[in-house]
Amino acid sequence: MNETTALAGRREWIGLAVLALPTLLLSLDMSVLHLAVPHLAADLQPSSTELLWIIDIYGFMVAGFLVTMGTLGDRIGRRKLLMFGGAAFGVASVVAAFATSPEMLIVARAALGIAGATLMPSTLALISNMFADPRQRGVAISVWMSCFMGGMVVGPLVGGLLLEVAWWGAVFLLAVPVMVLLMVTAPTLLPEYRDEQAGRLDLASVVLSLGTVLPVVFALKEFAKDGMSVGTSLVLVCGLAVGVAFVRRQRRLAHPMLDLSLFRNREFSAALGIMSVGALIMGGVFLLVSQYMQLVAGLSAVQAGAMLVPQALAVVAGSLIAPRLAHRFRPEFVLGFGMLVGAGGILLFTQVGTDGAVLVMLGMSIAGFGMGPQGVLCTEMVIGSVPARKAGAASAMSEMTGEFGIAMGIALFGSVGTAVYRDELTMPAGLPGGAAAEATESLAGATNVASGLDQQLAAGLLGPARDAFTSGLHTVAAIGAVTVVVFAVVGMLALRKSRPATTEQEVIEEPALVA
């Protein structure tokens, strides 16, 4: 007998537009801040350490609270958590906009991170409730992810325009009208859902979760910036030790904060694994690509941002066509062949010289188009492979996988690129010892040193430094492409064993239940 699944109606599709707004806002918020940094630094005059915390604290809080907020939404209601988080995000945005000191802005950014951690898992979990039909759910997730990439595209443009006519705080005020609209429309357009069997939230698990995620993410970021030191190693070890305690506690609890039995599902685990590899590759490789654009190709920040637009649009295109292709062919094949296309784009980076900005843009666009289906299809697999009552936790795990993948990619591939740079770099004769040490650290250091040298000596330093950095990009791209190919094949095999062949389902028109 065919399975009967209710089709989403007009109300659910309008509700999707409401859910897409916070998603668009979060990505836009991340991209416009970097443009505002010089302006807020001139106004608030933070120290270098305070400026780093202003930039990084948001990401730390999002990563730290994702699992907690995902499971909290399952317990108290996903729509309720979304509305609480949206209201808090709006208030924190106003506080950040009118901050009068670095400390005030750091606290506001931390609050934004905690509030932001409620939005992504809540919106994705609600999509799983509103779109029970797998085909419709795939389309909805592709729209959701495309809005995230759209925010990355329009963020620099919107931010640049705002900073031309207003002060730096205006970039934070973009959130206010969006959150007001969310608060007004959510009760009518979005269904409420909670897991009645979830039990109470275990506060000790919340503390252990934070004690795991925050130190590990912090250590990975420090490793990427300054290399592994004794202090960074201790922080990482402490985070991993707390993580072991967290896992043990979840296994003992009757109602765990994170249900580890979800990982016994091959499809769930395989999809998360592929997502982590995709995030690792894209985070690590494109870190070097963004540096290449400015420090090697000599583009301004605005020009480099403009070169990223085709890649973002390619990701959107790949995301939007993924559900249609997955309906005609087996999803794991669409996923795997898309990753192979992405590997081809990454492989183009091995052919660039010091004047290869156009080739890099082409490679980024091909890689983005090929990897676009991976994000949509893996997210749908993660959400679709768990019971509806566990969708919040599954959504949080999906987001957490991306956060950790990007952090690990930046740390690992950044280290590989730096090692090749230092090995390939040749210093010109006559360079002072202190200047040589700074130039050896990174291409940014070499560029800074060259600005204080005479023209001939500067050219003798920058030429080899740019060549050495480009060699590092070649190495990282080659490793990244091979890794993507390997996991494309492994992923297709793993998911082929876990997913039955697609069958047509009988569907009926029935609106989603709104509590």
C-alpha positions in Angstrom: 0.0 0.0 0.0 1.4 3.4 -0.9 2.3 5.8 1.8 0.0 8.8 2.1 1.7 12.1 2.8 0.0 15.5 3.2 1.1 18.2 0.8 1.9 21.6 2.1 -0.5 24.4 0.9 -0.3 28.1 0.4 -0.1 28.8 4.1 3.1 26.7 4.5 4.8 28.3 1.5 4.1 31.8 2.9 5.4 30.5 6.2 8.6 29.4 4.5 9.1 33.0 3.4 8.8 34.1 7.0 11.4 31.5 8.0 13.7 32.5 5.2 13.9 36.1 6.5 15.9 35.3 9.7 18.1 33.0 7.7 18.9 35.8 5.2 19.5 38.2 8.0 22.0 35.9 9.8 24.2 35.6 6.8 23.8 39.2 5.9 24.8 40.2 9.5 28.0 38.1 9.3 29.1 39.6 6.0 28.4 43.3 6.8 30.3 43.3 10.1 33.7 43.0 8.4 33.0 46.2 6.4 32.0 48.0 9.6 35.1 47.0 11.6 37.3 50.0 10.5 34.5 52.4 11.3 33.6 51.1 14.7 37.3 50.7 15.5 37.8 54.4 14.8 34.8 55.4 16.9 35.2 53.0 20.0 39.0 52.6 19.8 39.1 49.0 21.0 42.4 47.3 21.8 43.5 44.6 19.3 42.3 41.9 21.8 38.9 43.7 22.2 38.6 44.0 18.4 39.2 40.2 18.0 36.5 39.5 20.6 34.0 41.8 18.9 34.5 39.8 15.7 34.8 36.3 17.2 32.4 36.2 20.2 29.3 35.9 17.9 30.6 32.7 16.3 31.7 31.3 19.6 28.2 31.8 21.1 26.4 30.4 18.1 28.5 27.3 18.1 28.3 26.8 21.8 24.5 27.1 22.1 23.4 25.3 18.9 22.8 21.9 20.5 21.2 23.4 23.6 18.8 25.5 21.6 17.9 22.7 19.2 16.9 20.4 22.0 15.3 23.2 23.9 13.0 23.9 21.0 12.0 20.3 20.9 10.9 20.6 24.6 9.3 24.1 24.9 8.1 24.4 21.3 10.0 25.4 18.1 7.8 28.4 17.2 8.0 29.7 20.8 11.8 29.4 20.8 12.0 31.1 17.4 10.0 34.0 18.6 11.9 34.3 21.9 15.2 34.2 19.9 13.9 36.7 17.3 12.9 39.2 20.0 16.2 38.8 21.8 18.1 39.2 18.5 16.2 42.5 17.8 16.9 43.9 21.3 20.6 42.9 21.2 20.9 44.4 17.7 19.7 47.8 19.0 22.2 47.6 22.0 25.0 46.8 19.6 24.1 49.6 17.2 24.2 52.2 20.1 27.2 50.7 22.0 29.4 53.3 23.6 32.3 51.2 24.5 34.1 48.0 23.3 32.9 46.1 26.3 29.3 47.0 25.6 29.6 45.9 22.0 31.3 42.6 23.0 28.4 41.8 25.4 25.8 42.7 22.8 27.6 40.5 20.2 27.6 37.6 22.7 23.9 38.1 23.2 23.4 38.2 19.4 25.2 34.9 19.1 23.1 33.2 21.8 19.9 34.5 20.1 21.2 33.5 16.7 21.7 30.0 17.9 17.9 29.7 18.4 17.1 30.8 14.9 18.8 28.3 12.6 17.7 25.0 14.2 14.2 26.4 14.9 13.7 27.4 11.3 15.0 24.2 9.9 13.0 22.0 12.4 9.8 23.9 11.6 10.4 23.3 7.9 10.5 19.6 8.7 7.1 19.9 10.4 5.5 22.1 7.7 6.7 20.0 4.7 6.1 16.3 5.3 6.3 15.4 1.7 10.0 14.6 0.9 9.9 16.4 -2.5 8.4 19.6 -1.0 10.7 19.4 1.9 13.7 19.2 -0.4 12.5 22.3 -2.3 11.9 24.2 1.0 15.3 23.4 2.3 16.9 24.5 -1.0 15.0 27.8 -0.7 16.1 28.1 2.9 19.8 27.5 2.1 19.6 29.8 -1.0 18.5 32.6 1.2 21.5 32.1 3.4 23.8 32.4 0.4 21.8 35.3 -0.9 22.6 37.2 2.4 26.3 36.6 1.7 25.9 38.1 -1.8 23.9 41.2 -0.8 25.6 41.7 2.5 28.7 43.6 1.2 26.5 45.7 -1.1 23.9 46.6 1.6 26.7 47.2 4.1 28.6 49.4 1.8 25.6 51.5 1.0 24.7 51.9 4.6 28.2 52.9 5.6 28.2 55.6 2.9 25.1 57.3 4.4 25.0 56.3 8.0 27.2 55.4 11.0 28.5 51.9 11.7 25.7 51.0 14.1 23.2 51.1 11.2 24.4 47.6 10.0 23.0 46.1 13.2 19.7 47.9 12.9 18.9 45.8 9.7 17.7 43.1 12.0 15.0 45.1 13.8 12.3 45.3 11.0 12.9 41.7 10.1 12.4 40.5 13.7 9.3 42.7 14.1 7.8 41.1 11.0 8.7 37.6 12.3 7.0 38.4 15.6 3.8 39.6 13.9 3.4 36.8 11.3 4.8 33.7 13.1 1.7 33.0 15.4 -0.5 32.9 12.3 1.7 31.3 9.6 4.0 28.9 11.6 2.8 25.7 13.4 3.9 24.9 16.9 5.5 21.6 17.7 7.1 20.1 20.8 8.2 16.7 21.8 5.9 15.6 24.6 8.2 12.7 25.5 11.4 14.8 25.7 11.5 15.3 29.5 13.1 18.2 31.2 16.3 19.9 29.9 19.3 18.6 31.9 21.2 21.7 33.0 24.4 19.7 33.7 24.4 18.5 30.1 24.0 22.2 29.0 27.1 23.1 31.0 29.1 20.1 29.7 28.0 20.9 26.1 29.3 24.5 26.4 32.4 23.2 28.2 33.1 21.0 25.1 32.2 23.2 22.2 33.6 26.6 23.3 37.1 25.4 24.2 37.4 23.3 21.1 36.3 26.0 18.7 38.5 28.6 20.5 41.5 26.2 20.2 40.9 25.6 16.5 40.7 29.4 15.8 43.9 30.1 17.8 45.6 27.2 16.0 44.6 28.7 12.7 45.9 32.2 13.7 49.1 31.5 15.7 49.8 27.7 15.4 49.6 25.2 18.2 51.0 26.4 21.5 51.1 24.8 24.9 48.2 27.0 26.1 46.1 26.2 23.0 46.8 22.5 23.3 45.7 22.5 27.0 42.5 24.3 26.0 41.8 21.7 23.3 42.5 18.8 25.6 40.3 20.2 28.3 37.5 20.6 25.8 37.8 17.1 24.5 37.9 15.7 28.1 34.7 17.6 28.9 33.2 16.2 25.7 33.9 12.6 26.9 32.1 13.4 30.1 29.2 14.9 28.1 28.9 11.7 26.0 28.9 9.5 29.1 26.2 11.5 30.7 24.0 11.4 27.6 24.2 7.6 27.6 23.1 7.4 31.3 20.1 9.8 31.0 16.6 8.5 30.3 15.9 11.8 28.4 19.3 12.9 27.1 19.9 16.4 25.8 21.5 14.9 22.7 20.1 11.5 21.7 23.3 9.6 20.6 21.2 6.7 19.2 20.5 9.0 16.2 24.1 8.2 15.1 23.2 4.5 14.7 21.2 5.5 11.6 23.6 5.1 8.7 21.9 7.8 6.6 22.0 10.3 9.4 25.7 9.6 10.2 26.8 9.5 6.6 25.0 12.7 5.7 26.6 14.5 8.7 30.0 13.1 7.7 29.7 14.4 4.1 28.5 17.8 5.4 31.6 18.1 7.7 33.9 17.3 4.8 32.2 19.8 2.6 32.4 22.5 5.3 36.1 21.6 6.0 37.1 21.9 2.4 35.2 25.0 1.6 36.3 26.7 4.8 39.9 25.8 4.4 40.4 26.2 0.7 38.4 29.4 0.4 40.3 31.0 3.3 43.4 30.9 1.2 41.5 31.9 -1.9 40.2 35.1 -0.2 43.8 35.9 0.9 45.1 35.2 -2.6 42.6 37.7 -4.1 43.9 40.6 -2.0 47.5 39.8 -1.2 48.6 38.1 -4.4 46.2 39.4 -7.1 46.2 42.8 -5.5 42.5 43.4 -5.5 40.8 45.7 -3.0 38.4 44.4 -0.4 35.5 45.6 -2.5 36.9 44.1 -5.7 37.6 40.8 -3.9 34.0 40.8 -2.6 32.7 41.3 -6.1 34.7 38.4 -7.3 32.9 36.2 -4.7 29.5 37.0 -6.1 29.5 34.5 -9.0 30.5 31.7 -6.6 27.6 32.6 -4.2 25.2 32.7 -7.1 26.5 29.3 -8.3 25.9 27.8 -4.9 22.3 29.2 -5.0 21.8 27.7 -8.5 23.2 24.3 -7.4 21.0 24.3 -4.3 17.8 25.1 -6.2 18.2 22.5 -8.9 19.2 19.7 -6.4 15.7 18.7 -5.4 14.6 18.3 -9.0 17.6 16.2 -9.9 17.2 14.1 -6.8 13.6 13.3 -7.8 14.8 12.1 -11.3 17.9 10.3 -10.1 18.9 8.7 -6.8 19.9 11.5 -4.3 23.2 9.9 -3.4 24.2 10.0 -7.1 23.3 13.6 -7.5 25.2 14.4 -4.3 28.3 12.4 -5.3 28.5 13.6 -8.9 28.0 17.2 -7.7 31.0 16.7 -5.3 33.0 15.5 -8.2 32.2 18.6 -10.2 33.2 20.6 -7.1 36.5 18.8 -6.9 37.1 19.8 -10.6 36.6 23.4 -9.7 39.0 23.2 -6.7 41.5 21.5 -8.9 41.6 24.6 -11.1 43.3 26.4 -8.2 46.4 24.3 -8.8 46.9 26.0 -12.1 46.8 29.6 -11.1 49.8 31.9 -11.1 50.2 35.2 -9.3 47.9 36.9 -11.8 45.1 34.2 -11.8 42.2 36.1 -10.2 39.8 35.2 -13.1 40.8 31.6 -13.1 40.2 31.5 -9.3 36.8 33.1 -9.8 35.9 30.4 -12.4 37.2 27.6 -10.1 35.2 29.0 -7.1 32.0 29.2 -9.2 32.4 25.6 -10.5 33.2 24.3 -7.0 30.2 26.3 -5.5 27.8 24.9 -8.1 29.0 21.3 -7.6 29.0 21.5 -3.8 25.6 23.3 -3.6 23.5 20.1 -3.9 25.6 18.6 -1.1 24.3 21.1 1.5 20.7 20.8 0.5 20.5 17.0 0.1 22.6 16.2 3.2 20.4 18.5 5.3 17.3 16.9 3.9 18.7 13.4 4.7 19.6 14.5 8.2 16.1 15.9 8.9 14.3 13.2 7.0 16.0 10.3 8.7 14.9 11.1 12.2 11.5 11.1 13.9 9.7 14.4 13.7 10.0 14.9 17.5 13.8 14.8 17.1 14.0 17.4 14.3 15.3 20.2 16.5 18.2 18.2 17.8 18.9 16.9 14.2 18.8 20.5 12.9 21.3 21.6 15.6 23.6 18.7 14.7 23.5 19.8 11.1 24.4 23.3 11.9 27.1 22.3 14.4 28.7 20.0 11.8 29.1 23.0 9.5 30.5 25.2 12.3 33.1 22.6 13.3 33.9 21.7 9.7 34.7 25.3 8.8 36.8 25.8 12.0 38.8 22.6 11.3 39.3 23.4 7.7 40.7 26.8 8.5 43.0 25.4 11.1 44.2 22.4 9.1 44.5 23.8 5.6 45.7 27.1 7.0 48.6 25.3 8.6 49.4 23.3 5.5 49.4 26.5 3.4 51.6 28.3 6.0 54.1 25.3 6.1 54.5 25.4 2.3 54.8 29.1 2.3 57.6 29.1 4.8 59.4 26.2 3.0 59.2 27.9 -0.4 60.0 31.5 0.6 63.4 32.9 -0.3 64.5 36.1 1.3 66.3 38.8 -0.6 69.8 39.9 0.5 70.0 42.9 2.8 66.7 42.3 4.6 66.9 43.1 8.4 66.6 40.2 10.7 63.4 41.3 12.4 61.8 42.1 9.1 62.8 38.7 7.8 61.2 37.0 10.8 57.9 38.9 10.2 57.9 38.1 6.5 58.4 34.4 7.2 55.3 34.3 9.4 52.8 35.0 6.6 52.2 36.8 3.3 50.4 39.5 5.2 53.6 39.9 7.3 55.7 40.1 4.2 53.3 42.7 2.7 53.6 44.8 5.9 57.4 44.6 5.9 57.5 45.5 2.2 55.6 48.7 2.8 58.5 50.1 4.8 61.3 49.1 2.3 62.7 50.8 -0.7 61.1 49.8 -4.0 63.8 47.4 -5.2 64.0 45.5 -1.9 60.3 45.4 -1.6 59.9 43.9 -5.0 62.6 41.4 -4.1 60.6 40.3 -1.1 57.0 40.4 -2.4 57.7 38.5 -5.6 59.0 35.3 -3.9 56.5 35.7 -1.1 53.5 35.7 -3.5 55.0 32.8 -5.4 55.4 30.9 -2.1 51.9 31.6 -1.1 50.6 30.5 -4.5 52.5 27.2 -4.0 50.7 26.8 -0.7 47.4 27.3 -2.4 48.3 24.7 -5.1 49.1 22.1 -2.3 45.9 22.9 -0.3 43.8 22.7 -3.5 45.3 19.4 -4.5 44.7 17.9 -1.1 41.2 19.3 -1.0 40.2 18.0 -4.4 41.4 14.5 -3.6 39.6 14.6 -0.3 36.3 15.6 -2.0 36.7 12.8 -4.6 37.3 10.2 -1.9 34.3 11.2 0.2 32.1 11.6 -2.9 32.7 7.9 -3.7 32.4 6.8 0.0 29.3 8.9 0.4 27.6 7.4 -2.6 28.4 3.8 -1.4 27.3 4.5 2.2 24.1 6.2 1.3 23.2 3.7 -1.4 23.2 1.0 1.3 21.1 3.0 3.6 18.5 4.6 1.2 15.9 2.5 -0.6 15.2 3.3 -4.2 12.9 6.3 -4.6 9.2 5.3 -5.0 6.3 7.5 -6.0 4.1 8.4 -3.0 0.4 9.1 -3.0 -0.2 12.6 -1.6 -3.2 14.5 -0.5 -3.9 18.2 0.0 -4.0 18.9 3.7 -2.9 22.0 5.5 -0.3 21.7 8.3 -1.7 21.6 11.8 -1.2 25.0 13.5 -1.4 24.9 17.3 
